[in-house]
Every structure is written in structure tokens, then in C-alpha cells.
């Protein structure tokens, strides 16, 4: 496990996340992930630390309202959010991680367009 650092495009949002150097990421094709190019690294909430003030974040919810899509109110980049699939965790956008702590990224596709039929395929969070 390593401490990855990352954030948004303008730097107003910065965070740290404890996760493997060899990242197993998920690419989802649901409407919002497909449009934003989000590449998921889902971790327990305890392994995520926002290192900048929360007041620069805006939040968007839709459908069930469980997912809390948080993004920089200055540049608009969504570098992390609370996912519907793991409401007790954080999904970090691998594309927003600083590259120096990443050894490799293995990407697996997930059919989020048919979320209800496929949710059981996502791994549960491990503490």
C-alpha cells in the first residue's frame, strides 16, 4: 500500500488515498461515468483524506440520490465522489492521481448502463 496524492485540474481540490501501487481500476459505461471519463478506484472512506477545504467543492446527485458526485467549483473536475455501489466508500478518479506513486493500472470494464443486473459483479470494500 502507498499514499497516492491527487486532485483537480486547477489544484483547488487535493486529496490523499491509501491504495496499492498496482491499481485495479474500473471503467464504467453508465451515463455520467461515460461522459466524464471517470476511471474508478474505490476505497473505504477511512483510506481517503481531503487535504484542501471542502468549501471549493460542489455536489450533484440524481436518480436515487445515493451517489454524491463532488467536483471542483472552479475547474469542474470530479476527482472523487461517494458511489452508489459503495456508499460507505470513496471512488477516486485514477486520471486525477499524481503519477509518481502508480506502478501500474489494470482496467476492467463494468456495464453500468445495466447497473441493477451487474452490481453483484463489483467487489465489496475490504477494510
C-alpha positions in Angstrom: 0.0 0.0 0.0 1.1 3.5 -0.8 -0.2 7.0 -0.3 -1.3 8.4 -3.6 -1.9 12.1 -4.0 -4.2 13.8 -6.5 -6.7 16.5 -7.3 -8.5 18.6 -9.8 -7.1 20.4 -12.8 -6.7 23.8 -11.1 -5.3 22.5 -7.9 -8.1 23.8 -5.6 -9.1 20.3 -4.7 -6.3 18.0 -3.3 -6.5 14.6 -1.6 -4.6 11.6 -0.5 -5.7 8.0 -0.8 -4.1 4.8 0.6 -4.2 2.1 -2.1 -2.0 -0.4 -3.9 0.8 1.0 -6.2 -0.6 -1.5 -8.8 -4.1 -0.2 -9.2 -7.1 -2.3 -10.3 -9.4 0.3 -11.8 -12.9 0.0 -13.2 -14.2 1.8 -16.3 -18.0 2.2 -16.2 -20.2 3.0 -19.2 -23.1 4.5 -17.3 -24.3 7.9 -18.4 -22.3 10.1 -16.1 -19.1 8.0 -16.0 -19.1 7.7 -19.8 -19.5 11.4 -20.2 -16.9 12.4 -17.7 -14.2 9.7 -18.4 -14.1 8.7 -14.8 -11.8 5.7 -14.0 -12.7 4.2 -10.6 -10.5 3.3 -7.8 -13.0 2.5 -5.0 -11.6 2.6 -1.4 -13.0 2.5 2.1 -13.8 6.1 3.3 -11.1 5.7 6.0 -8.4 5.4 3.3 -9.3 8.8 1.7 -8.3 12.2 3.1 -9.3 15.5 1.6 -6.4 17.9 2.2 -8.0 21.1 1.0 -11.1 22.9 2.4 -14.4 21.4 1.4 -15.9 24.8 0.5 -14.4 24.7 -3.0 -16.5 21.5 -3.8 -19.9 21.4 -5.4 -22.2 18.4 -5.3 -24.6 16.8 -7.8 -27.0 14.0 -7.2 -29.6 12.3 -9.4 -31.8 9.2 -9.7 -31.7 7.6 -6.2 -29.6 10.4 -4.7 -27.2 7.9 -3.0 -24.2 8.8 -5.1 -22.7 12.1 -4.1 -20.9 13.5 -7.2 -18.5 16.1 -5.8 -16.5 18.3 -8.1 -14.3 21.4 -8.1 -16.5 24.5 -8.3 -13.6 26.3 -10.1 -12.5 24.0 -12.8 -15.3 21.4 -12.8 -13.2 18.3 -12.5 -14.7 15.4 -10.5 -11.6 13.8 -8.9 -13.6 11.7 -6.4 -17.2 11.0 -5.2 -19.3 8.7 -3.0 -20.5 6.0 -5.3 -24.0 4.4 -5.2 -22.4 1.0 -5.4 -20.3 1.6 -2.2 -21.9 4.4 -0.2 -19.5 3.7 2.7 -16.5 4.3 0.4 -15.0 6.8 -2.0 -14.4 6.4 -5.7 -11.2 8.2 -6.8 -10.7 9.1 -10.4 -7.4 7.4 -11.3 -7.0 10.0 -14.0 -6.7 12.6 -11.2 -3.8 10.8 -9.3 -0.3 12.2 -9.5 1.6 9.6 -11.5 4.7 9.2 -9.3 3.2 6.5 -6.9 1.5 4.5 -9.6 3.4 1.3 -10.6 0.6 0.1 -13.0 -3.1 0.4 -13.8 -5.2 -2.6 -14.8 -8.6 -1.5 -16.2 -11.7 -3.7 -16.1 -14.9 -2.7 -17.8 -18.2 -2.6 -16.0 -21.6 -2.4 -17.6 -23.1 0.4 -15.6 -25.8 1.1 -18.3 -27.4 -2.0 -16.8 -26.4 -1.3 -13.2 -29.1 -3.3 -11.5 -28.2 -6.5 -13.4 -24.4 -6.1 -12.9 -23.9 -4.6 -9.4 -23.1 -8.0 -7.9 -20.0 -8.2 -10.2 -18.4 -5.3 -8.3 -16.1 -6.3 -5.4 -17.2 -5.3 -1.9 -14.9 -3.0 0.0 -12.3 -4.7 2.3 -11.1 -3.0 5.4 
